[in-house]
């Protein structure tokens, strides 16, 4: 039987970008000791108190159908959190609860794009972005953020491809680069969206992981609240990756229609997970800061080690849970370097090419193992880079 092009073409006919990750997992399954610096998975796990709240909610009977758009008590908490963090008035009617940020991205693009529409996104990008856009029947259009601009997008590059497009997807703090978009960058992006009548889809799942500067949600900028869909999640802020709980914030009409989409797709999020999310949000900013603290400390560790040599260069990591390293001096692509590092030192990092063309010659290091193990892995990475660079120069 013939399969639909929409499903067979999700990855554009090529790799899904996770080849090194899959190979590292295969080696680990064979008993090989691998240092995984690949995906953004907290090493601390979900806090026991949140798990206890989830267990209690299960025993209390929150195991039936939930509201398709999210239970009111959770939407109220999310709305209050967004109002407090951004200063933009947000009500439960502005909130759709979804099973994780990825489902939020899918719902937001369904709201913004018709079949065949052009949907813009910034390269480097999280690996699922193009496939998400293809999954709603739209055409993904990448706009490169250049290394010489420290991966801050140039609004004029966006404008050059914006005519007739339906939407623009941005992500700050950024995965994979760790860059936090400046206010000037976001003002320029907002101006393009207003001028070209674009929906702005803003992936803000790392909004609590900011080390330098300040996170600015595009929804707070003049004229943007009615054309911005903000995707958020409990995964990074509360170490609840496997719970699959997130949200979309947007204008009431858009949220209502996305609620209809939930009825026809996910049929809502498990009630006991929503109750656990309510408990987690009630712990407040101090709890979120505790979850974030290891990544700030490890970011400083990586930048210190990189600063002690001159072969590998770090992209300023102002947020998120990653550091992007420029390894072009080795003469290898990011993919070839990641393969060599895995083969010779059993350290797994993600190639920059997994996140688009703009990050070619880079690798992404996830700050998701204990400090000592991270320092050991970085030492191996930097040693290999130095050896390769010397051979390349010779």
Helices and strands as residue ranges (DSSP letters): H 5-8, H 19-29, E 35-37, H 48-59, H 72-86, G 92-94, E 95-98, H 101-112, E 118-123, H 129-135, E 139-144, G 147-149, H 155-162, E 167-171, H 183-196, E 199-203, G 218-220, E 228-233, G 241-243, E 246-249, H 252-264, H 271-282, H 284-307, E 313-314, E 322-326, G 328-330, H 334-345, E 347-351, G 352-355, E 362-366, H 371-393
